[in-house]
Amino acid sequence: MKLSYTLARLLGNFAEVQALALGIPMAIGIADEKGGLLFFARMDETLPASTEIAVSKAYTSAVLRKSTHEVGKLAQPGEPLYGIQHTHQGKIVLFGGGLPLRLKGNVAGAVGISGGTVKEDIQIAETVVDALKTMEQWSEHIKKSLPSSDMQESQINRLGHKLQETLEQMRYPLPTGHIFILTGAICLSMVKE
């Protein structure tokens, strides 16, 4: 299963809500399984360097299928990936804030967060990983109540936008960021495998 633009956007919006809760302006990158950028956002007052760092963290985690802090450990002198940061046109990051995103147990993309301390970047990236897991879990329950007709990605995307608008208009009391998780779960439940 691939990570769609719709899911990447929802996960990016979720990350922004989490960064706002910490009070830290951050750059957020979501990449596909090959490291291609699907979504990017840079909050006001984010350090300029954070733009490229967030995108590179997402790239690193996607193409190496590992967290950036794990890659950093493996890139130390005497370790198996020593020197890897000098490959891939310098896009390999060796410090925390990039994590793979998995669907059905397989790497479907990655998230890269930059703007806070390494610990804060990792914290926000972990919330995005957890949000995708929750979307996937909820989608399994939602799938049981949906009609069996096939929907195209564009229809799923429109449905996601419409659901988000409807819930916002209703001012339904969902915990902060959960509107993105619910919308993502519904979108995931409609994808035919």
Contact map, one row per residue, 1 for C-alpha under 8 A:
1110000000000000000000000000000000000000000000000000000000000000000000000000000000000000000000000000001101010000000000000000000000000000000000000000000000000000000000000000000000000000000000001
1111000000000000000000000000000110000000000000000000000000000000000000000000000000000000000000000000001000011000000000000000000000000000000000000000000000000000000000000000000000000000000000000
1111101100000000000000000000000110000000000000000000000000000000000000000000000000000000000000000000001000011000000000000000000000000000000000000000000000000000000000000000000000000000000000000
0111111100000000000000000000000000000100000000000000000000000000000000000000000000000000000000000000000000000000000000000000000000000000000000000000000000000000000000000000000000000000000000000
0011111110000000000000000000000000000110000000000000000000000000000000000000000000000000000000000000000000000000000000000000000000000000000000000000000000000000000000000000000000000000000000000
0001111111000000000000000000000000000000000000000000000000000000000000000000000000000000000000000000000000000000000000000000000000000000000000000000000000001001000000000000000000000001000000000
0011111111100000000000000000000000000000000000000000000000000000000000000000000000000000000000000000000000000000000000000000000000000000000000000000000000000000000000000000000000000001001000000
0011111111110000000000000000011000000110000000000000000000000000000000000000000000000000000000000000000000000000000000000000000000000000000000000000000000000000000000000000000000000000000000000
0000111111111000000000000000000000000110000000000000000000000000000000000000000000000000000000000000000000000000000000000000000000000000000000000000000000000000000000000000000000000000000000000
0000011111111100000000000000000000000000000000000000000000000000000000000000000000000000000000000000000000000000000000000000000000000000000000000000000000000000000000000000000000011011000000000
0000001111111110000000000000010000000000000000000000000000000000000000000000000000000000000000000000000000000000000000000000000100110000000000000000000000000000000000000000000000011000000000000
0000000111111111000000000001110000000011100000000000000000000000000000000000000000000000000000000000000000000000000000000000000100000000000000000000000000000000000000000000000000000000000000000
0000000011111111100000000000000000000000000000000000000000000000000000000000000000000000000000000000000000000000000000000000000000000000000000000000000000000000000000000000000010010000000000000
0000000001111111110000000000000000000000000000000000000000000000000000000000000000000000000000000000000000000000000000000000000100100000000000000000000000000000000000000000000011011000000000000
0000000000111111111000000001000000000000000000000000000000000000000000000000000000000000000000000000000000000000000000000001101100000000000000000000000000000000000000000000000000000000000000000
0000000000011111111100000101000000000000001000000000000000000000000000000000000000000000000000000000000000000000000000000000000000000000000000000000000000000000000000000000000000000000000000000
0000000000001111111110000000000000000000000000000000000000000000000000000000000000000000000000000000000000000000000000000000000000000000000000000000000000000000000000000000000110000000000000000
0000000000000111111111000000000000000000000000000000000000000000000000000000000000000000000000000000000000000000000000000001001000000000000000000000000000000000000000000000000010000000000000000
0000000000000011111111111100000000000000000000000000000000000000000000000000000000000000000000000000000000000000000000000001000000000000000000000000000000000000000000000000000000000000000000000
0000000000000001111111111000000000000000000000000000000000000000000000000000000000000000000000000000000000000000000000000000000000000000000000000000000000000000000000000000000000000000000000000
0000000000000000111111110000000000000000000000000000000000000000000000000000000000000000000000000000000000000000000000000000000000000000000000000000000000000000000000000000000000000000000000000
0000000000000000011111110000000000000000000000000000000000000000000000000000000000000000000000000000000000000000000000000000000000000000000000000000000000000000000000000000000000000000000000000
0000000000000000001111111000000000000000000000000000000000000000000000000000000000000000000000000000000000000000000000000000000000000000000000000000000000000000000000000000000000000000000000000
0000000000000000001111111100000000000000000000000000000000000000000000000000000000000000000000000000000000000000001100000000000000000000000000000000000000000000000000000000000000000000000000000
0000000000000000001100111110000000000000011111000000000000000000000000000000000000000000000000000000000000000000001100000000000000000000000000000000000000000000000000000000000000000000000000000
0000000000000001001000011111000000000000011001100100000000000000000000000000000000000000000000000000000000000000111100000000000000000000000000000000000000000000000000000000000000000000000000000
0000000000000000000000001111100000000001111001000110010000000000000000000000000000000000000000000000000000000000111000000000000000000000000000000000000000000000000000000000000000000000000000000
0000000000010011000000000111110000000011110000000010011000000000000000000000000000000000000000000000000000000011110000000000000000000000000000000000000000000000000000000000000000000000000000000
0000000000010000000000000011111000001111100000000000011011000000000000000000000000000000000000000000000000000011100000000000000000000000000000000000000000000000000000000000000000000000000000000
0000000100110000000000000001111100001111000000000000001001000000000000000000000000000000000000000000000000001111000000000000000000000000000000000000000000000000000000000000000000000000000000000
0000000100000000000000000000111111111110000000000000001001100100000000000000000000000000000000000000000000001110000000000000000000000000000000000000000000000000000000000000000000000000000000000
0110000000000000000000000000011111111100000000000000000000000100000000000000000000000000000000000000000000011100000000000000000000000000000000000000000000000000000000000000000000000000000000000
0110000000000000000000000000001111110000000000000000000000000110000000000000000000000000000000000000000000111100000000000000000000000000000000000000000000000000000000000000000000000000000000000
0000000000000000000000000000001111110000000000000000000000100110000000000000000000000000000000000000000000001000000000000000000000000000000000000000000000000000000000000000000000000000000000000
0000000000000000000000000000001111111000000000000000000001111110000000000000000000000000000000000000000000001100000000000000000000000000000000000000000000000000000000000000000000000000000000000
0000000000000000000000000000001111111100000000000000000000100000000000000000000000000000000000000000000000000000000000000000000000000000000000000000000000000000000000000000000000000000000000000
0000000000000000000000000000111100111111000000000000001000100000000000000000000000000000000000000000000000000000000000000000000000000000000000000000000000000000000000000000000000000000000000000
0001100110000000000000000000111100011111000000000000000000000000000000000000000000000000000000000000000000000000000000000000000000000000000000000000000000000000000000000000000000000000000000000
0000100110010000000000000001111000001111100000000000000000000000000000000000000000000000000000000000000000000000000000000000000000000000000000000000000000000000000000000000000000000000000000000
0000000000010000000000000011110000001111110000000000001000000000000000000000000000000000000000000000000000000000000000000000000000000000000000000000000000000000000000000000000000000000000000000
0000000000010000000000000011100000000011111000000000000000000000000000000000000000000000000000000000000000000000000000000000000000000000000000000000000000000000000000000000000000000000000000000
0000000000000000000000001111000000000001111101000010000000000000000000000000000000000000000000000000000000000000000000000000000000000000000000000000000000000000000000000000000000000000000000000
0000000000000001000000001110000000000000111111000000000000000000000000000000000000000000000000000000000000000000000000000000000000000000000000000000000000000000000000000000000000000000000000000
0000000000000000000000001000000000000000011111000000000000000000000000000000000000000000000000000000000000000000000000000000000000000000000000000000000000000000000000000000000000000000000000000
0000000000000000000000001000000000000000001111100000000000000000000000000000000000000000000000000000000000000000000000000000000000000000000000000000000000000000000000000000000000000000000000000
0000000000000000000000001110000000000000011111110100000000000000000000000000000000000000000000000000000000000000001000000000000000000000000000000000000000000000000000000000000000000000000000000
0000000000000000000000000100000000000000000011111110000000000000000000000000000000000000000000000000000000000000001000000000000000000000000000000000000000000000000000000000000000000000000000000
0000000000000000000000000000000000000000000001111110000000000000000000000000000000000000000000000000000000000000000000000000000000000000000000000000000000000000000000000000000000000000000000000
0000000000000000000000000000000000000000000000111111100000000000000000000000000000000000000000000000000000000000000000000000000000000000000000000000000000000000000000000000000000000000000000000
0000000000000000000000000110000000000000000001111111110000000000000000000000000000000000000000000000000000000000011000000000000000000000000000000000000000000000000000000000000000000000000000000
0000000000000000000000000011000000000000010000111111111000000000000000000000000000000000000000000000000000000000010000000000000000000000000000000000000000000000000000000000000000000000000000000
0000000000000000000000000000000000000000000000001111111100000000000000000000000000000000000000000000000000000000000000000000000000000000000000000000000000000000000000000000000000000000000000000
0000000000000000000000000000000000000000000000001111111110000000000000000000000000000000000010000000000000000001110000000000000000000000000000000000000000000000000000000000000000000000000000000
0000000000000000000000000011100000000000000000000111111111000000000000000000000000000000000000001100000000000001110000000000000000000000000000000000000000000000000000000000000000000000000000000
0000000000000000000000000001111000001001000000000011111111100000000000000000000000000000000000000000000000000001100000000000000000000000000000000000000000000000000000000000000000000000000000000
0000000000000000000000000000000000000000000000000001111111110000000000000000000000000000001110000000000000000001000000000000000000000000000000000000000000000000000000000000000000000000000000000
0000000000000000000000000000100000000000000000000000111111111000000100000000000000000000001110001110000000000011100000000000000000000000000000000000000000000000000000000000000000000000000000000
0000000000000000000000000000111000100000000000000000011111111100000000000000000000000000000000000111000000001111100000000000000000000000000000000000000000000000000000000000000000000000000000000
0000000000000000000000000000001001111000000000000000001111111110000000000000000000000000001100000000000000000101000000000000000000000000000000000000000000000000000000000000000000000000000000000
0000000000000000000000000000000000100000000000000000000111111111111100000000000000000000001110000100000000000000000000000000000000000000000000000000000000000000000000000000000000000000000000000
0000000000000000000000000000000000100000000000000000000011111111111100000000000000000000000000000111000000001111000000000000000000000000000000000000000000000000000000000000000000000000000000000
0000000000000000000000000000001111100000000000000000000001111111110000000000000000000000000000000011100000111100000000000000000000000000000000000000000000000000000000000000000000000000000000000
0000000000000000000000000000000011100000000000000000000000111111100000000000000000000000000000000000000000000000000000000000000000000000000000000000000000000000000000000000000000000000000000000
0000000000000000000000000000000000000000000000000000000000011111110000000000000000000000000000000000000000000000000000000000000000000000000000000000000000000000000000000000000000000000000000000
0000000000000000000000000000000000000000000000000000000000011111111000000000000000000000000000000001000000100000000000000000000000000000000000000000000000000000000000000000000000000000000000000
0000000000000000000000000000000000000000000000000000000000011101111101100000000000000000000000000011000000000000000000000000000000000000000000000000000000000000000000000000000000000000000000000
0000000000000000000000000000000000000000000000000000000000011000111111100000000000000000000000011111000000000000000000000000000000000000000000000000000000000000000000000000000000000000000000000
0000000000000000000000000000000000000000000000000000000010011000011111110000000000000000000011111110000000000000000000000000000000000000000000000000000000000000000000000000000000000000000000000
0000000000000000000000000000000000000000000000000000000000000000001111111000000000000000000001111100000000000000000000000000000000000000000000000000000000000000000000000000000000000000000000000
0000000000000000000000000000000000000000000000000000000000000000011111111100000000000000000001010000000000000000000000000000000000000000000000000000000000000000000000000000000000000000000000000
0000000000000000000000000000000000000000000000000000000000000000011111111110000010000000000011100000000000000000000000000000000000000000000000000000000000000000000000000000000000000000000000000
0000000000000000000000000000000000000000000000000000000000000000000111111111000000000000000011100000000000000000000000000000000000000000000000000000000000000000000000000000000000000000000000000
0000000000000000000000000000000000000000000000000000000000000000000011111111001000000000000001000000000000000000000000000000000000000000000000000000000000000000000000000000000000000000000000000
0000000000000000000000000000000000000000000000000000000000000000000001111111001111000000000000000000000000000000000000000000000000000000000000000000000000000000000000000000000000000000000000000
0000000000000000000000000000000000000000000000000000000000000000000000111111101111111000000001000000000000000000000000000000000000000000000000000000000000000000000000000000000000000000000000000
0000000000000000000000000000000000000000000000000000000000000000000000011111111011100000000000000000000000000000000000000000000000000000000000000000000000000000000000000000000000000000000000000
0000000000000000000000000000000000000000000000000000000000000000000000000011111001000000000000000000000000000000000000000000000000000000000000000000000000000000000000000000000000000000000000000
0000000000000000000000000000000000000000000000000000000000000000000000000001111101000000000000000000000000000000000000000000000000000000000000000000000000000000000000000000000000000000000000000
0000000000000000000000000000000000000000000000000000000000000000000000001111111111000000000000000000000000000000000000000000000000000000000000000000000000000000000000000000000000000000000000000
0000000000000000000000000000000000000000000000000000000000000000000000000110011111000000000000000000000000000000000000000000000000000000000000000000000000000000000000000000000000000000000000000
0000000000000000000000000000000000000000000000000000000000000000000000100111001111110000000000000000000000000000000000000000000000000000000000000000000000000000000000000000000000000000000000000
0000000000000000000000000000000000000000000000000000000000000000000000000111111111110000000000000000000000000000000000000000000000000000000000000000000000000000000000000000000000000000000000000
0000000000000000000000000000000000000000000000000000000000000000000000000011000011111110000000000000000000000000000000000000000000000000000000000000000000000000000000000000000000000000000000000
0000000000000000000000000000000000000000000000000000000000000000000000000010000011111110000100000000000000000000000000000000000000000000000000000000000000000000000000000000000000000000000000000
0000000000000000000000000000000000000000000000000000000000000000000000000010000000111111011111000000000000000000000000000000000000000000000000000000000000000000000000000000000000000000000000000
0000000000000000000000000000000000000000000000000000000000000000000000000000000000111111110100000000000000000000000000000000000000000000000000000000000000000000000000000000000000000000000000000
0000000000000000000000000000000000000000000000000000000000000000000000000000000000111111111100000000000000000000000000000000000000000000000000000000000000000000000000000000000000000000000000000
0000000000000000000000000000000000000000000000000000000000000000000000000000000000001111111100000000000000000000000000000000000000000000000000000000000000000000000000000000000000000000000000000
0000000000000000000000000000000000000000000000000000000000000000000000000000000000000111111000000000000000000000000000000000000000000000000000000000000000000000000000000000000000000000000000000
0000000000000000000000000000000000000000000000000000000000000000000000000000000000001111111100000000000000000000000000000000000000000000000000000000000000000000000000000000000000000000000000000
0000000000000000000000000000000000000000000000000000000110110000000000000000000000001011111110000000000000000000000000000000000000000000000000000000000000000000000000000000000000000000000000000
0000000000000000000000000000000000000000000000000000000110110000000000000000000000011111011111000000000000000000000000000000000000000000000000000000000000000000000000000000000000000000000000000
0000000000000000000000000000000000000000000000000000100110010000000100110000000000001000001111100000000000000000000000000000000000000000000000000000000000000000000000000000000000000000000000000
0000000000000000000000000000000000000000000000000000000000000000000111111010000000001000000111110000000000000000000000000000000000000000000000000000000000000000000000000000000000000000000000000
0000000000000000000000000000000000000000000000000000000000000000000110110000000000000000000011111000000000000000000001000000000000000000000000000000000000000000000000000000000000000000000000000
0000000000000000000000000000000000000000000000000000000000000000001111000000000000000000000001111100000000000000000001101100000000000000000000000000000000000000000000000000000000000000000000000
0000000000000000000000000000000000000000000000000000010010000000001110000000000000000000000000111110000000000011110001101111100000000000000000000000000000000000000000000000000000000000000000000
0000000000000000000000000000000000000000000000000000010011011000001110000000000000000000000000011111000000000111100000000100100000000000000000000000000000000000000000000000000000000000000000000
0000000000000000000000000000000000000000000000000000000011001100011100000000000000000000000000001111100000000111000000000000110010000000000000000000000000000000000000000000000000000000000000000
0000000000000000000000000000000000000000000000000000000001001100111000000000000000000000000000000111110000111110000000000000000010000000000000000000000000000000000000000000000000000000000000000
0000000000000000000000000000000000000000000000000000000000000100000000000000000000000000000000000011111000111110000000000000000010010000000000000000000000000000000000000000000000000000000000000
0000000000000000000000000000000000000000000000000000000000000000000000000000000000000000000000000001111111111000000000000000000010011000000000000000000000000000000000000000000000000000000000000
1110000000000000000000000000000000000000000000000000000000000000000000000000000000000000000000000000111111110000000000000000000000011001000000000000000000000000000000000000000000000000000000000
1000000000000000000000000000000000000000000000000000000000000000000000000000000000000000000000000000011111000000000000000000000000000000000000000000000000000000000000000000000000000000000000000
0000000000000000000000000000000000000000000000000000000000000000000000000000000000000000000000000000011111100000000000000000000000000000000000000000000000000000000000000000000000000000000000000
1000000000000000000000000000000000000000000000000000000000000000000000000000000000000000000000000000011111110000000000000000000000000000000000000000000000000000000000000000000000000000000000000
0000000000000000000000000000000010000000000000000000000000000100100000000000000000000000000000000001111011111100000000000000000000000000000000000000000000000000000000000000000000000000000000000
1110000000000000000000000000000110000000000000000000000000000100000000000000000000000000000000000001111001111100000000000000000000000000000000000000000000000000000000000000000000000000000000000
0110000000000000000000000000011111100000000000000000000001001100000000000000000000000000000000000001110000111110000000000000000000000000000000000000000000000000000000000000000000000000000000000
0000000000000000000000000000011110100000000000000000000001101100000000000000000000000000000000000111100000111111000000000000000000000000000000000000000000000000000000000000000000000000000000000
0000000000000000000000000001111000000000000000000000000011001000000000000000000000000000000000001111100000001111100000000000100110000000000000000000000000000000000000000000000000000000000000000
0000000000000000000000000001110000000000000000000000111111101000000000000000000000000000000000001110000000000111110000000000100000000000000000000000000000000000000000000000000000000000000000000
0000000000000000000000000111100000000000000000000000111011000000000000000000000000000000000000001100000000000011111000001101100000000000000000000000000000000000000000000000000000000000000000000
0000000000000000000000000111000000000000000000000110110000000000000000000000000000000000000000001000000000000001111101001000000000000000000000000000000000000000000000000000000000000000000000000
0000000000000000000000011110000000000000000001100100000000000000000000000000000000000000000000000000000000000000111110001000000000000000000000000000000000000000000000000000000000000000000000000
0000000000000000000000011100000000000000000000000000000000000000000000000000000000000000000000000000000000000000011111111000000000000000000000000000000000000000000000000000000000000000000000000
0000000000000000000000000000000000000000000000000000000000000000000000000000000000000000000000000000000000000000001111111000000000000000000000000000000000000000000000000000000000000000000000000
0000000000000000000000000000000000000000000000000000000000000000000000000000000000000000000000111000000000000000010111111100000000000000000000000000000000000000000000000000000000000000000000000
0000000000000000000000000000000000000000000000000000000000000000000000000000000000000000000000011000000000000000000111111110000000000000000000000000000000000000000000000000000000000000000000000
0000000000000000000000000000000000000000000000000000000000000000000000000000000000000000000000000000000000000000000111111111000000000000000000000000000000000000000000000000000000000000000000000
0000000000000000000000000000000000000000000000000000000000000000000000000000000000000000000000011000000000000000111111111111100000000000000000000000000000000000000000000000000000000000000000000
0000000000000000000000000000000000000000000000000000000000000000000000000000000000000000000000011100000000000000100001111111110000000000000000000000000000000000000000000000000000000000000000000
0000000000000000000000000000000000000000000000000000000000000000000000000000000000000000000000001000000000000000000000111111111000000000000000000000000000000000000000000000000000000000000000000
0000000000000010011000000000000000000000000000000000000000000000000000000000000000000000000000001000000000000000100000011111111100000000000000000000000000000000000000000000000000000000000000000
0000000000000010000000000000000000000000000000000000000000000000000000000000000000000000000000001110000000000011100000001111111110000000000000000000000000000000000000000000000000000000000000000
0000000000000000000000000000000000000000000000000000000000000000000000000000000000000000000000000010000000000000000000000111111111000000000000000000000000000000000000000000000000000000000000000
0000000000000010010000000000000000000000000000000000000000000000000000000000000000000000000000000000000000000000000000000011111111100000000000000000000000000000000000000000000000000000000000000
0000000000110110000000000000000000000000000000000000000000000000000000000000000000000000000000000000000000000010000000000001111111110000000000000000000000000000000000000000000000000000000000000
0000000000000000000000000000000000000000000000000000000000000000000000000000000000000000000000000011110000000010000000000000111111111000000000000000000000000000000000000000000000000000000000000
0000000000000000000000000000000000000000000000000000000000000000000000000000000000000000000000000000000000000000000000000000011111111100000000000000000000000000000000000000000000000000000000000
0000000000100100000000000000000000000000000000000000000000000000000000000000000000000000000000000000000000000000000000000000001111111110000000000000000000000000000000000000000000001000000000000
0000000000100000000000000000000000000000000000000000000000000000000000000000000000000000000000000000111000000000000000000000000111111111000000000000000000000000000000000000000000001001000000000
0000000000000000000000000000000000000000000000000000000000000000000000000000000000000000000000000000011000000000000000000000000011111111100000000000000000000000000000000000000000000000000000000
0000000000000000000000000000000000000000000000000000000000000000000000000000000000000000000000000000000000000000000000000000000001111111110000000000000000000000000000000000000000001000100000000
0000000000000000000000000000000000000000000000000000000000000000000000000000000000000000000000000000000000000000000000000000000000111111111000000000000000000000000000000000000000001101110100000
0000000000000000000000000000000000000000000000000000000000000000000000000000000000000000000000000000001000000000000000000000000000011111111100000000000000000000000000000000000000000000100110000
0000000000000000000000000000000000000000000000000000000000000000000000000000000000000000000000000000000000000000000000000000000000001111111110000000000000000000000000000000000000000000100000000
0000000000000000000000000000000000000000000000000000000000000000000000000000000000000000000000000000000000000000000000000000000000000111111111000000000000000000000000000000000000000100110000000
0000000000000000000000000000000000000000000000000000000000000000000000000000000000000000000000000000000000000000000000000000000000000011111111100000000000000000000000000000000000000000111110000
0000000000000000000000000000000000000000000000000000000000000000000000000000000000000000000000000000000000000000000000000000000000000001111111110000000000000000000000000000000000000000000010000
0000000000000000000000000000000000000000000000000000000000000000000000000000000000000000000000000000000000000000000000000000000000000000111111111000000000000000000000000000000000000000000000000
0000000000000000000000000000000000000000000000000000000000000000000000000000000000000000000000000000000000000000000000000000000000000000011111111100000000000000000000000000000000000000110010000
0000000000000000000000000000000000000000000000000000000000000000000000000000000000000000000000000000000000000000000000000000000000000000001111111100000000000000000000000000000000000000010011000
0000000000000000000000000000000000000000000000000000000000000000000000000000000000000000000000000000000000000000000000000000000000000000000111111100000000000000000000000000000000000000000000000
0000000000000000000000000000000000000000000000000000000000000000000000000000000000000000000000000000000000000000000000000000000000000000000011111110000000000000000000000000000000000000000000000
0000000000000000000000000000000000000000000000000000000000000000000000000000000000000000000000000000000000000000000000000000000000000000000001111111000000000000000000000000000000000000000001000
0000000000000000000000000000000000000000000000000000000000000000000000000000000000000000000000000000000000000000000000000000000000000000000000001111100000000000000000000000000000000000000000000
0000000000000000000000000000000000000000000000000000000000000000000000000000000000000000000000000000000000000000000000000000000000000000000000000111110000000000000000000000000000000000000000000
0000000000000000000000000000000000000000000000000000000000000000000000000000000000000000000000000000000000000000000000000000000000000000000000000011111000000000000000000000000000000000000000000
0000000000000000000000000000000000000000000000000000000000000000000000000000000000000000000000000000000000000000000000000000000000000000000000000001111100000000000000000000000000000000000001110
0000000000000000000000000000000000000000000000000000000000000000000000000000000000000000000000000000000000000000000000000000000000000000000000000000111110110000000000000000000000000000000001100
0000000000000000000000000000000000000000000000000000000000000000000000000000000000000000000000000000000000000000000000000000000000000000000000000000011111110000000000000000000000000000000000000
0000000000000000000000000000000000000000000000000000000000000000000000000000000000000000000000000000000000000000000000000000000000000000000000000000001111111000000000000000000000000000000000100
0000000000000000000000000000000000000000000000000000000000000000000000000000000000000000000000000000000000000000000000000000000000000000000000000000000111111100000000000000000000000000000000000
0000000000000000000000000000000000000000000000000000000000000000000000000000000000000000000000000000000000000000000000000000000000000000000000000000001111111110000000000000000000000000000000000
0000000000000000000000000000000000000000000000000000000000000000000000000000000000000000000000000000000000000000000000000000000000000000000000000000001111111111000000000000000000000000001001000
0000010000000000000000000000000000000000000000000000000000000000000000000000000000000000000000000000000000000000000000000000000000000000000000000000000011111111100000000000000000000000001000000
0000000000000000000000000000000000000000000000000000000000000000000000000000000000000000000000000000000000000000000000000000000000000000000000000000000001111111110000000000000000000000000000000
0000000000000000000000000000000000000000000000000000000000000000000000000000000000000000000000000000000000000000000000000000000000000000000000000000000000111111111000000000000000000000001000000
0000010000000000000000000000000000000000000000000000000000000000000000000000000000000000000000000000000000000000000000000000000000000000000000000000000000011111111100000000000000000011011000000
0000000000000000000000000000000000000000000000000000000000000000000000000000000000000000000000000000000000000000000000000000000000000000000000000000000000001111111110000000000000000000000000000
0000000000000000000000000000000000000000000000000000000000000000000000000000000000000000000000000000000000000000000000000000000000000000000000000000000000000111111111000000000000000000000000000
0000000000000000000000000000000000000000000000000000000000000000000000000000000000000000000000000000000000000000000000000000000000000000000000000000000000000011111111100000000000000010000000000
0000000000000000000000000000000000000000000000000000000000000000000000000000000000000000000000000000000000000000000000000000000000000000000000000000000000000001111111110000000000110010000000000
0000000000000000000000000000000000000000000000000000000000000000000000000000000000000000000000000000000000000000000000000000000000000000000000000000000000000000111111111000000000000000000000000
0000000000000000000000000000000000000000000000000000000000000000000000000000000000000000000000000000000000000000000000000000000000000000000000000000000000000000011111111100000000000000000000000
0000000000000000000000000000000000000000000000000000000000000000000000000000000000000000000000000000000000000000000000000000000000000000000000000000000000000000001111111111000000100000000000000
0000000000000000000000000000000000000000000000000000000000000000000000000000000000000000000000000000000000000000000000000000000000000000000000000000000000000000000111111111000000000000000000000
0000000000000000000000000000000000000000000000000000000000000000000000000000000000000000000000000000000000000000000000000000000000000000000000000000000000000000000011111111000000000000000000000
0000000000000000000000000000000000000000000000000000000000000000000000000000000000000000000000000000000000000000000000000000000000000000000000000000000000000000000001111111000000000000000000000
0000000000000000000000000000000000000000000000000000000000000000000000000000000000000000000000000000000000000000000000000000000000000000000000000000000000000000000000111111100000000000000000000
0000000000000000000000000000000000000000000000000000000000000000000000000000000000000000000000000000000000000000000000000000000000000000000000000000000000000000000000111111110000000000000000000
0000000000000000000000000000000000000000000000000000000000000000000000000000000000000000000000000000000000000000000000000000000000000000000000000000000000000000000000000011111000000000000000000
0000000000000000000000000000000000000000000000000000000000000000000000000000000000000000000000000000000000000000000000000000000000000000000000000000000000000000000000000001111111100000000000000
0000000000000000000000000000000000000000000000000000000000000000000000000000000000000000000000000000000000000000000000000000000000000000000000000000000000000000000000000000111111100000000000000
0000000000000000100000000000000000000000000000000000000000000000000000000000000000000000000000000000000000000000000000000000000000000000000000000000000000000000000000000000011111100000000000000
0000000000001100110000000000000000000000000000000000000000000000000000000000000000000000000000000000000000000000000000000000000000000000000000000000000000000000000000000000011111111000000000000
0000000000000100000000000000000000000000000000000000000000000000000000000000000000000000000000000000000000000000000000000000000000000000000000000000000000000000000000000000011111111100000000000
0000000000000000000000000000000000000000000000000000000000000000000000000000000000000000000000000000000000000000000000000000000000000000000000000000000000000000000100100000011111111110000000000
0000000001101100000000000000000000000000000000000000000000000000000000000000000000000000000000000000000000000000000000000000000000000000000000000000000000000000000100000000000011111111000000000
0000000001100100000000000000000000000000000000000000000000000000000000000000000000000000000000000000000000000000000000000000000000110110000000000000000000000000000000000000000011111111100000000
0000000000000000000000000000000000000000000000000000000000000000000000000000000000000000000000000000000000000000000000000000000000000010010000000000000000000000000000000000000001111111110000000
0000000001000000000000000000000000000000000000000000000000000000000000000000000000000000000000000000000000000000000000000000000000000000000000000000000000000001001100000000000000111111111000000
0000011001000000000000000000000000000000000000000000000000000000000000000000000000000000000000000000000000000000000000000000000000010010000000000000000000000001000000000000000000011111111100000
0000000000000000000000000000000000000000000000000000000000000000000000000000000000000000000000000000000000000000000000000000000000000111111001000000000000000000000000000000000000001111111110000
0000000000000000000000000000000000000000000000000000000000000000000000000000000000000000000000000000000000000000000000000000000000000010011001100000000000000001000000000000000000000111111111000
0000001000000000000000000000000000000000000000000000000000000000000000000000000000000000000000000000000000000000000000000000000000000000001000000000000000011011000000000000000000000011111111100
0000000000000000000000000000000000000000000000000000000000000000000000000000000000000000000000000000000000000000000000000000000000000011001000000000000000000000000000000000000000000001111111100
0000000000000000000000000000000000000000000000000000000000000000000000000000000000000000000000000000000000000000000000000000000000000001001101100000000000000000000000000000000000000000111111100
0000000000000000000000000000000000000000000000000000000000000000000000000000000000000000000000000000000000000000000000000000000000000000000000100100011000010000000000000000000000000000011111110
0000000000000000000000000000000000000000000000000000000000000000000000000000000000000000000000000000000000000000000000000000000000000000000000000000011010000000000000000000000000000000001111111
0000000000000000000000000000000000000000000000000000000000000000000000000000000000000000000000000000000000000000000000000000000000000000000000000000010000000000000000000000000000000000000001111
1000000000000000000000000000000000000000000000000000000000000000000000000000000000000000000000000000000000000000000000000000000000000000000000000000000000000000000000000000000000000000000000111
